[in-house]
Amino acid sequence: MLIGDVARHSGVSTRMLRHYDALGLVRPTGRTAGGYREYSAEDVRRIFHVESLRSLGLSLKQIGRALEDPAFTPSALISDLIRWTRDRLVREQELLERLRAIDASEPTGWQDVLRIVELMRELDSPSAARRQQAVLTRPEGASASAELLAGAALAESDPHVAGALRWALARSDGDGMAALTAGAHAEDADIRRRAVLAVAEMPEAPGAIAVLADALGDPDTVVRGHAALVLGRRGVPAAVPVLVGMVVEGANDVEAAEALGTLSQDPVCADRITAALAGELAAPTADFATRIRITQALVELTGTTAREILRQLAHDGDRAVALIASALLRVLDERPSEDRSGEGP
């Protein structure tokens, strides 16, 4: 077949066929009387071999070696190709995320694009101080997508930089909730913690409460605790079991007790909380420190039931518990009457 016929049947351009000939990859077996290239059936098969190897990402030089060297084994080269392809996919995914972040910021001109690219570059800096400065010194009114800030917050391990990113995210035009929701379901517990902390600073954002409520069932105690504190302060009863557990375990127990106090303003929730705390008090596993924390938590609660439990504890067999309960009752008695509304006569 002449070169034009080969090009039509193989899909390889005449220009590329001449290039293969020049490199020695596929040289036509013969020439016509007029000097035109003439390809045999074997030549055409070799063209298809070359194209198949090119589709795997081999360079023309590597293809020539593979076709000419009988001792050439493909295993090492294929392993290299896998590694190079993975690296390329990572780079392309990073580029895609950058382009999406720029698009989400809705730049009005190239100056906006350049500012966002500069922020991205600074956020990739190995210096925590530089990353923090890039967030805090962003010019007033300079656009930055919430998705970009959310992604950086999820990846940031330095607590000071992470705090700055959460601050900027909470004040951005968007909410970045899609990225944070994905982060809240990540396999890495550290990423889930960062996601919940970020959502906690923007509870008014659409979907934020749902993300926090879902986090109450997280296997990580820190994630559960962050979510419960925010939900408790906002009066969401689903947080009660986790908050009670925090008091019992001594994990941010003071903050947990205050959140339980907020929840106890609902009489039904107050009864639920006091019943849970009373049950923990009576548990055989409740040690001295646990009983002290529960006693201190009871003083935060609204309603007569918590006051009655404290009166009983004032006569507890453990003298230290009894003394603390008595002191807390005196504190309650000294409060202005409006602070004790709902406690009954």
C-alpha positions as CSV (number, residue, x, y, z in Angstrom):
1,M,0.0,0.0,0.0
2,L,1.1,3.5,-0.7
3,I,1.5,6.0,2.2
4,G,-1.9,7.6,1.6
5,D,-3.7,4.3,1.7
6,V,-1.9,3.3,4.9
7,A,-2.8,6.7,6.5
8,R,-6.5,6.1,5.6
9,H,-6.6,2.6,7.0
10,S,-4.5,3.1,10.1
11,G,-5.6,6.6,11.1
12,V,-1.9,7.6,11.4
13,S,-1.2,10.8,9.4
14,T,1.2,10.8,6.4
15,R,3.3,13.3,8.3
16,M,3.7,10.9,11.3
17,L,4.4,7.9,9.0
18,R,7.2,9.9,7.4
19,H,8.5,10.7,10.9
20,Y,8.4,7.0,11.8
21,D,10.4,6.3,8.7
22,A,13.0,9.0,9.5
23,L,13.4,7.5,13.0
24,G,13.7,4.0,11.7
25,L,10.6,2.9,13.6
26,V,8.6,1.8,10.6
27,R,10.4,1.8,7.3
28,P,8.4,0.8,4.2
29,T,9.6,-2.5,2.7
30,G,9.8,-1.1,-0.8
31,R,9.5,1.8,-3.2
32,T,7.5,2.1,-6.4
33,A,9.2,2.8,-9.7
34,G,8.4,6.5,-9.1
35,G,10.1,6.4,-5.7
36,Y,7.0,6.4,-3.5
37,R,6.9,4.5,-0.2
38,E,5.2,1.1,-0.4
39,Y,4.2,-0.6,2.8
40,S,3.7,-4.4,3.2
41,A,1.2,-6.1,5.4
42,E,4.0,-6.6,8.0
43,D,4.8,-2.9,7.9
44,V,1.2,-2.1,8.6
45,R,1.2,-4.5,11.6
46,R,4.3,-2.8,12.9
47,I,2.5,0.6,12.6
48,F,-0.3,-0.8,14.8
49,H,2.3,-2.1,17.3
50,V,3.8,1.4,17.5
51,E,0.5,3.0,18.0
52,S,-0.5,0.5,20.7
53,L,2.7,1.3,22.7
54,R,2.2,5.0,22.2
55,S,-1.2,4.7,23.8
56,L,0.5,3.4,26.9
57,G,2.5,6.5,27.2
58,L,5.8,5.2,25.9
59,S,8.1,7.6,24.1
60,L,9.1,6.9,20.5
61,K,12.6,6.1,21.7
62,Q,11.3,3.6,24.2
63,I,9.1,2.1,21.5
64,G,12.0,1.6,19.2
65,R,14.0,-0.2,21.9
66,A,11.0,-2.4,22.8
67,L,10.5,-3.4,19.1
68,E,14.2,-4.0,18.3
69,D,15.8,-5.5,21.4
70,P,14.8,-9.2,21.8
71,A,16.1,-9.1,25.4
72,F,13.9,-6.1,26.3
73,T,11.5,-7.0,29.2
74,P,8.5,-4.8,29.6
75,S,7.9,-5.2,33.4
76,A,10.3,-2.5,34.6
77,L,9.1,0.0,32.0
78,I,5.5,-0.7,32.7
79,S,6.1,-0.1,36.5
80,D,7.8,3.2,35.6
81,L,4.8,4.1,33.4
82,I,2.4,3.4,36.2
83,R,4.4,5.6,38.6
84,W,4.7,8.5,36.0
85,T,1.0,8.2,35.2
86,R,0.1,8.4,38.9
87,D,2.3,11.5,39.4
88,R,0.8,13.1,36.3
89,L,-2.8,12.4,37.6
90,V,-1.9,14.0,41.0
91,R,-0.5,17.1,39.2
92,E,-3.6,17.3,37.0
93,Q,-5.9,16.9,39.9
94,E,-4.1,19.7,41.8
95,L,-4.5,21.9,38.7
96,L,-8.2,21.1,38.4
97,E,-8.7,22.0,42.1
98,R,-6.9,25.3,41.5
99,L,-9.0,26.1,38.5
100,R,-12.2,25.3,40.3
101,A,-11.1,27.5,43.2
102,I,-10.4,30.4,40.9
103,D,-13.7,29.9,39.1
104,A,-15.7,29.7,42.3
105,S,-14.3,33.1,43.4
106,E,-15.9,34.6,40.3
107,P,-13.0,36.9,39.3
108,T,-13.9,40.0,37.4
109,G,-10.6,40.5,35.8
110,W,-7.1,39.1,35.5
111,Q,-6.0,41.1,38.6
112,D,-8.4,39.0,40.7
113,V,-7.1,35.8,39.2
114,L,-3.5,36.8,40.0
115,R,-4.4,37.6,43.6
116,I,-6.0,34.2,44.0
117,V,-3.0,32.4,42.5
118,E,-0.8,34.4,44.8
119,L,-2.9,33.3,47.8
120,M,-2.7,29.7,46.7
121,R,1.1,30.0,46.4
122,E,1.4,31.4,49.9
123,L,-0.9,28.8,51.4
124,D,1.5,26.1,49.9
125,S,4.5,27.7,51.7
126,P,6.4,25.5,54.2
127,S,6.4,28.4,56.6
128,A,3.4,28.4,59.0
129,A,4.0,32.1,59.7
130,R,3.9,32.9,56.0
131,R,0.7,30.9,55.5
132,Q,-1.0,32.7,58.4
133,Q,0.1,36.1,57.2
134,A,-1.3,35.3,53.7
135,V,-4.7,34.8,55.3
136,L,-4.8,37.6,57.8
137,T,-3.3,40.3,55.5
138,R,-5.5,39.7,52.5
139,P,-6.6,43.1,51.1
140,E,-10.0,44.3,52.1
141,G,-12.5,43.2,49.4
142,A,-10.1,40.8,47.7
143,S,-12.0,37.8,46.5
144,A,-11.1,34.3,47.6
145,S,-13.4,31.3,47.2
146,A,-14.8,29.7,50.3
147,E,-13.9,26.3,48.7
148,L,-10.3,27.3,48.6
149,L,-10.3,28.4,52.2
150,A,-12.2,25.3,53.3
151,G,-9.8,23.0,51.5
152,A,-6.8,24.8,53.1
153,A,-8.4,24.6,56.6
154,L,-8.9,20.8,56.2
155,A,-5.3,20.3,55.3
156,E,-3.7,22.7,57.8
157,S,-2.0,21.1,60.8
158,D,-0.7,24.3,62.5
159,P,-3.3,25.4,65.0
160,H,-2.6,29.1,64.5
161,V,-2.9,29.0,60.7
162,A,-6.0,26.8,61.0
163,G,-7.6,29.3,63.3
164,A,-6.9,32.1,60.8
165,L,-8.3,30.0,58.0
166,R,-11.5,29.3,59.9
167,W,-11.8,33.0,60.7
168,A,-11.5,33.9,57.1
169,L,-13.8,31.2,56.0
170,A,-16.6,32.3,58.4
171,R,-16.3,35.8,56.9
172,S,-16.1,34.8,53.3
173,D,-18.9,35.3,50.8
174,G,-19.5,31.6,50.4
175,D,-19.8,28.9,53.0
176,G,-17.5,26.1,51.7
177,M,-20.0,23.7,53.2
178,A,-19.6,21.1,50.4
179,A,-15.8,20.8,51.1
180,L,-16.4,20.8,54.9
181,T,-19.1,18.1,54.6
182,A,-16.8,15.9,52.7
183,G,-14.1,16.6,55.3
184,A,-16.4,15.6,58.1
185,H,-16.7,12.1,56.5
186,A,-13.0,11.7,55.7
187,E,-11.2,8.5,56.9
188,D,-8.6,10.6,58.7
189,A,-9.8,11.7,62.1
190,D,-7.6,14.8,62.1
191,I,-9.4,16.0,58.9
192,R,-12.8,15.3,60.5
193,R,-11.8,17.3,63.6
194,R,-10.7,20.3,61.4
195,A,-14.0,20.1,59.4
196,V,-16.2,20.1,62.5
197,L,-14.2,23.0,64.1
198,A,-14.7,25.0,60.9
199,V,-18.4,24.2,60.7
200,A,-18.7,25.1,64.4
201,E,-17.6,28.7,63.6
202,M,-20.3,29.1,61.0
203,P,-23.4,27.4,62.5
204,E,-25.8,29.6,60.5
205,A,-24.5,28.4,57.2
206,P,-27.0,26.1,55.3
207,G,-26.4,22.5,56.2
208,A,-24.1,23.3,59.2
209,I,-26.4,21.9,61.9
210,A,-26.9,18.7,59.9
211,V,-23.2,18.2,59.6
212,L,-22.7,18.7,63.4
213,A,-25.7,16.4,64.2
214,D,-24.2,13.7,62.1
215,A,-20.8,14.2,63.8
216,L,-22.4,13.2,67.2
217,G,-22.0,9.6,66.0
218,D,-18.4,9.9,65.0
219,P,-16.1,7.3,66.4
220,D,-13.6,10.0,67.5
221,T,-14.4,11.5,70.9
222,V,-12.9,14.9,69.9
223,V,-15.1,15.2,66.9
224,R,-18.2,14.2,68.9
225,G,-17.2,16.7,71.6
226,H,-16.7,19.7,69.2
227,A,-20.1,19.0,67.6
228,A,-21.9,18.4,70.9
229,L,-20.7,21.7,72.5
230,V,-22.0,23.8,69.5
231,L,-25.3,21.9,69.3
232,G,-25.8,22.1,73.1
233,R,-25.3,25.8,73.1
234,R,-27.9,26.1,70.3
235,G,-30.4,24.0,72.3
236,V,-30.3,20.8,70.2
237,P,-31.4,18.0,72.5
238,A,-29.6,15.3,70.4
239,A,-26.3,16.6,72.0
240,V,-27.4,15.5,75.5
241,P,-25.8,12.0,75.6
242,V,-22.5,13.2,74.3
243,L,-22.4,16.1,76.7
244,V,-23.2,13.9,79.7
245,G,-20.5,11.6,78.6
246,M,-18.0,14.5,78.5
247,V,-18.9,15.4,82.1
248,V,-18.4,11.8,83.2
249,E,-15.1,11.4,81.3
250,G,-13.8,14.8,82.2
251,A,-13.3,15.9,78.6
252,N,-14.1,19.6,78.5
253,D,-16.5,18.9,81.3
254,V,-16.9,22.6,82.3
255,E,-18.0,23.6,78.8
256,A,-20.2,20.5,78.5
257,A,-21.9,21.4,81.8
258,E,-22.6,24.9,80.6
259,A,-24.1,23.5,77.4
260,L,-26.3,21.2,79.4
261,G,-27.4,24.2,81.4
262,T,-28.6,25.9,78.2
263,L,-30.4,22.7,77.2
264,S,-32.1,22.4,80.6
265,Q,-34.1,25.6,80.0
266,D,-36.5,23.2,78.3
267,P,-38.2,21.4,81.1
268,V,-38.5,18.1,79.2
269,C,-34.8,18.2,78.3
270,A,-34.0,19.2,81.9
271,D,-35.6,16.0,83.2
272,R,-33.7,14.0,80.7
273,I,-30.4,15.5,81.7
274,T,-30.9,15.2,85.4
275,A,-32.0,11.5,85.0
276,A,-28.9,10.8,83.0
277,L,-26.6,12.5,85.5
278,A,-28.3,10.8,88.4
279,G,-27.8,7.4,86.7
280,E,-24.1,8.1,86.3
281,L,-23.9,9.1,89.9
282,A,-25.3,5.8,91.0
283,A,-23.2,3.7,88.6
284,P,-20.8,1.3,90.4
285,T,-18.0,2.5,88.2
286,A,-18.4,6.2,89.2
287,D,-15.2,7.1,91.1
288,F,-14.6,10.2,93.3
289,A,-13.5,12.5,90.5
290,T,-16.5,11.6,88.3
291,R,-19.0,12.2,91.2
292,I,-17.4,15.6,91.8
293,R,-17.7,16.6,88.2
294,I,-21.4,15.5,88.1
295,T,-22.1,17.4,91.3
296,Q,-20.6,20.5,89.8
297,A,-22.5,20.0,86.6
298,L,-25.8,19.9,88.4
299,V,-25.5,23.5,89.6
300,E,-25.7,24.6,86.0
301,L,-29.1,23.1,85.4
302,T,-32.5,24.8,85.6
303,G,-35.3,23.1,87.5
304,T,-36.1,21.7,90.9
305,T,-34.9,18.1,90.2
306,A,-31.3,19.1,89.9
307,R,-31.6,21.1,93.2
308,E,-33.1,18.1,94.9
309,I,-30.3,15.9,93.8
310,L,-27.8,18.4,95.2
311,R,-29.7,18.4,98.6
312,Q,-29.3,14.6,98.7
313,L,-25.6,14.9,97.8
314,A,-25.1,17.3,100.7
315,H,-25.6,14.3,102.9
316,D,-23.6,11.9,100.8
317,G,-21.5,9.3,102.5
318,D,-18.4,10.7,100.8
319,R,-17.6,13.8,102.9
320,A,-15.8,15.6,100.0
321,V,-18.9,15.2,97.7
322,A,-21.2,16.3,100.6
323,L,-19.1,19.4,101.3
324,I,-19.0,20.4,97.6
325,A,-22.7,19.9,97.2
326,S,-23.4,22.0,100.3
327,A,-21.2,24.8,99.0
328,L,-23.0,24.7,95.7
329,L,-26.4,24.9,97.3
330,R,-25.3,28.0,99.2
331,V,-24.2,29.5,95.9
332,L,-27.6,28.8,94.4
333,D,-29.3,30.3,97.4
334,E,-27.3,33.5,97.0
335,R,-28.3,33.9,93.4
336,P,-30.9,36.6,92.5
337,S,-34.3,35.1,92.3
338,E,-34.5,35.8,88.5
339,D,-31.5,33.6,88.0
340,R,-33.3,30.8,89.7
341,S,-36.6,31.0,87.7
342,G,-38.0,27.6,86.9
343,E,-36.6,26.0,90.1
344,G,-39.9,26.1,91.8
345,P,-40.6,27.2,95.4
